[in-house]
Amino acid sequence: MTKSIAPRLQEPAGETQDPFLWLEDRTSKQALDWVHRQNEVTVGELQGDPSYQAAFETALDLMTAEDNIAVGAALNGHVYNFWQDRTNVLGLWRRTTVASYKTDKPQWETIIDFDVLSAKEGIKWVFSGASRLYPDFTLCLVSMSPDGGDASEMREFDIAAKSFVEDGFRAPASKSGFSWLDRDTVIVSAAFEEEDKTQSGYPRVVKLWRRGTKLEDATPIFEAEKQDLAAGGGVEIDGDRRHLFLARTIDFFSSHSFLRLPSGENRRIPLPDDVTDTAIFKGQLIFGVRSPWTAPDGTHCLSDALYSVDFERWIETGVLGPVETVLEPAHRVSIAGLARTEERLFINLMDNVRGKVIACDRVGSGWSLKPVALPENGNVGISHAEHFGASVSFSFTDFLTPSSIIWSDNDGETLATVKAQPARFDASPYVSEQFEARSKDGTMIPYFVVRRRDQKGPVPTLLYGYGGFEVPLLPGYAGVRGRLWLEKGNAYVQANIRGGGEFGPAWHQAALKGNRQNAFDDFAAVAQDVVRRGIATAASLGIQGGSNGGLLTGVSLTQRPELFGAVIIDVPLLDMLRYTELPPGASWMAEYGDPSKPEEAAWLGAYSPYQHVEADAAYPPVFLTTSTADDRVHPGHARKMAARLQAAGHAKALFFEETEGGHGGRGDRRPQAAQAAMRYVFLQRALTATA
């Protein structure tokens, strides 16, 4: 399919254990020369295909369409939105009035034009968000990345003046966080110098930075441990009370929260380490737990439920309790998130991988719950909830229904659809179905199938999965997938394997650390069930996953290559015996385990794809992608895997590295459209040729 472009097995610096260790040097000339050679072959192979250009144009048209939904959040009478199209490549941060937003053609006011700013300063700035100052919200701390990665520069901006504040707050690019304490004080979660960082590269120290002083002179008020994931701080306003919260995030699933008292004491809130889904609402602290916990008053708290305590009472007395039940647990129902307006709390739930929202009121000394009247049997989310007002909006979509925004100005009492994405493909010939596959240990694994309702036999099919970090995969409309995949008569499958958050903490924990193999077995079981049902053959079944999902597809390649006809591995983790050496890999040890510990290295080594490449294996075609600027999952994983596959004689291993944009491919839509088109060209060629 392509000529071999594998490097020599022995490279400089005397490396013998890992001959491709040199590819971990993100920006060395040697590594980038290798990347450019790889890109040249892959671009020639995939962009040279006769179908590529039309696919690219379609993807770009859909990604930059003028009639895409402008998703926005209301604040103090305005709806704020970040917008990109073909003209505004790097995007506009803009706003309009709530009334105007609800019209077909809102009158937008540009706050920052990032294409103009980037042209002026010679840096392709990628907007990363803004913290606005209560109560008028005109002063902002704007974060923007110089390369699309997670590290961002911060500058103070005045919306009313449409300009950065001269001699205002400003900090260089880093993974630090910034929020307002008051007009003249910024809360800095600092990650500038090595002593400020955790071993994962995230903020370790929280400081108060006074206006007119130097950043390096900011006053430390809180510290996490070096081995922790991160430290952070922020203000929560509940009625007329302002609370400064500080957090020591131990790992992805455990943390300690503190309230900073007027005396300067940081008092720990006595909740379990694995507390989740917290909110302050009408003097109550609402919380959930990942594992059962007995509260000081004897209340037995369960996962997939919500509880509350009188927060004001705890501040005054230091006593936590009594505990009230806000939401009881239910079978296969999990909590997707919380959001609140000034007068109402909203609970986003997943019921057998379908969304719904519950409105929650504090009534006297108890709680009143009722469902919000939203569409059923799809993915329902909370788009925004105005903390200091009564507006709230919800999103609805499924695999065959374009996204819509359902708006309320009165805490969800009355609802109106104010935005609806136009259909990007004709969905009438297709059906969306939910099936279950029996995994190796007998667990039933749900998955969705989208295909033509008149399908007669096996067709090229794409199976997508993730299975990690308590993140659920939910039904969602994708115009690019519809146009470039479904319209060609192909099928799409989405697997809800263990490790994700579809059914709450227990579903995640079933594939945690030493149980990781369960997720891989689940994915294989879904693949086999898809074939058993006649939707695809093994030869016509392709798989795709990104980040942790890239690990999933990498393991699937090395463990069960006979099940698949093509494999896409996007921005992946693949060398699980060295992942903690590539920042911020150490932050994921609570998910995967610690390779420096022999017992944990044993289970990591048992599945780590990079160590299991075999020269005599019959691997299907593989397409690996990554980004030079990805500072979340290091590009060395994908680079080394591609090099090892090619060196072992697997010439069908293609590699492509985007030289701009971070882990999520933020920034210019053109390279995103190009990668999307290349993926579908790769799949169509591989699965049609072998079907």
KAMO-V402964 format. One record per helix or strand of 2 or more residues. SS is the DSSP state (H for helix, E for strand). FROM is the first residue (numbers start at 1). TO is the last residue. If there is no record, write none. Layout:
SS/FROM/TO + SS/FROM/TO
This chain:
H/21/24 + H/29/47 + H/52/63 + E/73/75 + E/78/83 + E/92/97 + H/98/101 + E/109/113 + H/114/121 + E/126/132 + E/139/145 + E/152/158 + E/163/164 + E/170/174 + E/177/182 + E/185/190 + H/194/196 + E/205/210 + H/215/217 + E/219/223 + E/230/238 + E/241/251 + E/254/260 + E/266/268 + E/275/281 + E/284/289 + E/293/294 + E/300/301 + E/306/310 + H/311/317 + E/324/327 + E/333/340 + E/345/351 + E/355/363 + E/366/371 + E/379/385 + E/392/398 + E/401/408 + E/416/420 + E/430/438 + E/444/452 + E/461/464 + H/479/484 + H/486/488 + E/491/495 + H/505/509 + H/513/515 + H/517/532 + H/538/540 + E/541/546 + H/548/559 + H/561/563 + E/566/570 + H/579/581 + H/585/592 + H/598/607 + H/609/612 + E/621/627 + H/636/647 + E/653/658 + H/669/690
